Structures are given as C-alpha cells and as structure tokens.
Amino acid sequence: MSDDPIERAGLGTRFWERKTMAQMSQKEWEALCDGCGKCCLNKLEDEDSGEVALTNVACRLLDDSTCHCSQYPIRHQFIPECIVMTPDNIAEHQYWLPQTCAYRLVYEGRPLEKWHPLISGDPASVHAAGVSVKGKTVPEFEVHEDEWEEHIIEEPI
C-alpha cells in the first residue's frame, strides 16, 4: 500500500499535471477543490472594468467553521444561481474564481499552492496556511447588499 494519501484515495499522483481538465474523472475534478470556501463568498463586479472584488459576505449555505456548503448536493434548490464549475464552463467563469483557486490555477497552467491538500496531503493545510475563510465571514442575511462594498477583502485572506 502506498504512503501517498492521494494514491490511497484512488487518485493518480499529480493527475492535474498529466491530464487536461476534460480528461479528469469526477473524483479528480472534485479533488481539485482546496476547501477554502472563497467561491462561496459574494463578489462584486465592476460593470465598466469587469474587475471582481471579493467580500467577506458568505452565501447563506456556507458553514464557515468547515468551509463547506451545508447543502452541497441540493444547493440549487436554495441558490439557483450557484455556479457549478465544470471543464466545459471554466473558460467563461474562471475570472470569477479566487486567485488561489486550484481550478483557476490549473486552467491558467500554473502550479498548485504548497498548502493545497493535493500537495500537502492534509485537508486542513488550507486552513493552517490562513488562506481559507474559516471563521472570517459574515452571513449574507446580516448585511444588506447595498453595504457589501464595505466588506471587500483582499486576497489571499
């Protein structure tokens, strides 16, 4: 049995470097997610420049103690506009992803961060590195949308 946690999980070593996104299995695709929770933060897009600003205002389904969606399998029943990132639509949505997002990094041909669980072998490494939203968000029902600009944050957080 391998000592490599990625191989033990049934994922090939550094599969993201050997395969295109379209060639990845669903398990590999899901494994790219580093668990930071930033994709569940509300964002503001400047209509003129197209620049996207990240806020600390979290989707109402985000559990910021785990950085996971509390209703992931059925999230569209609650949030119809939630974007499901796929190899087929990443080109049109990658600008919306956080700067440290593995989907964005792989799409742009850049390496994963050293704290990414696929590199470190530890799912908690994203939190230990301080780049997740764990404990750093405000629920969207507590902040009126007109006040989101006051909650813009810089990346990485």
N, C-alpha and C positions, 0 to 999 in steps of 0.2 A: 504494500500500500504506500502511496506517495505521501511525503510530508507536506507537499504543496496544497494549501486549502482550496485553491482554485481547481486543481486537478481532482481533489477529493469530491468537489461539488459537481463533477462531471463536465467541467468547462476546460477547454484546451488552454494550455499555457499561452498567455499573451495573444489570445484569439483576436482581439481588437486590432492587432498589428498585422495579422495574417489574412484576415477576411475583410471584405467590404461590408458595409452595414447591411446591404441587401442579402449577403450570404450568411449572416448571423442567425442562429436559431432564436426562438423566442426567449429561451432561458439565457442565452448570451446577451441578447438585447437588454433584457431586464437587469442583468448583472452590471451593465454599464452605469446604471444609476448609482451615484455615490451615497445617496441618502441624506443629502444636505438640507433638503426641504425648500431651497430657494425658488424652485419652479412653482411652489405654492404661495409665493408672496405676490401681492398685487403690484402691478407695474403701471407706470405712466409713460405714454409715448407722445413725444412732441410731434404734433401734426405737420409742422414745417420741415424739421430736420430728420424725423424718423427715429431720433435718439430715444432709447428706452431707459427709464430710470427705475431702479428697484426701490420698493418701500419695505418697511418692516410690518406692514399691514398684511396679515395672513388670511388666506382663504378660510372660511368658517369650518372647513373639514380637516384642516391641518392640526394634528396633535403636535404641538411644538416641544413636547417632552421627548418624543420619539422621532420627530421629523418625518412622519409618515401620514398619509391620508387616512383618516379614520373610516372612510367608506370607499376605499380604492376600487373594489370590483363593481360598485354601483354608483360611483361618483357622478355620472352623467344624469342620474335621476334627480340629483340635487343641484348640480352645476353643469347645465347643458353645454356651456361654452368652454369647459375644461378641455384643453388640447391634449390629445393622445399623440405623443411623439412616435413616429414610425420612420423606417428607412425611406418610405415613399414621400413623406411630407417634411422631413427635416430641412430641406433646402429652403422652403418657404417660411419656416418658423425658427431657424437656428438663431437669428438675430435677437429673438425674444428670450433665449435661454441665458442663464447666468454665465459670466465669463469663465468660471471654473467648471462648468457642467461638462461631464465626460462625453455626452452626446455631441455637444458643440466642439469640444477639443478633437474628438476622433473625426468628425465631419470636416474640420479645418486641417486635418493632417498633423495635429500637434500631440505631444505625449500626454498621458495622464499624469496628474499631480502625484507626488510621492506619498501623500496621505490617502489617496484613493484606495478603498478596500481591495480592489483587484491587485494593487501594487503592494500594499502593506500586509494584506492577509487578515486584517482586523476591521470588522464593520464599524467599530467605534472610532477608528482613526480620523474620520472626517470631523467628529466632534472634538476629539483631543487636539486637533490642529486649529480649532477655533473657526472653521470656515462654514459650519452649519448654522442653521437658525435656531438651534436648540436653546429654548429659554429666552429668546431675543425678539419675540414677535408681539404684536398687538392684534387681537381678533378683529376682523373687519366689521363686526356688528358694534364695536365700541368706537369706531372712527367714521365720521361722515365722509363720503367720497370727496367732497369739496376740501377736506383737510388732509388728504393723502400727500400733498406736496410737502407738508410739514414733517412727513415721515420718510422722506427719501434718505436712503442709506448708500454708502459707498461699498463697492466690492473689493476684495472679499470682506465679509463682515466678521 
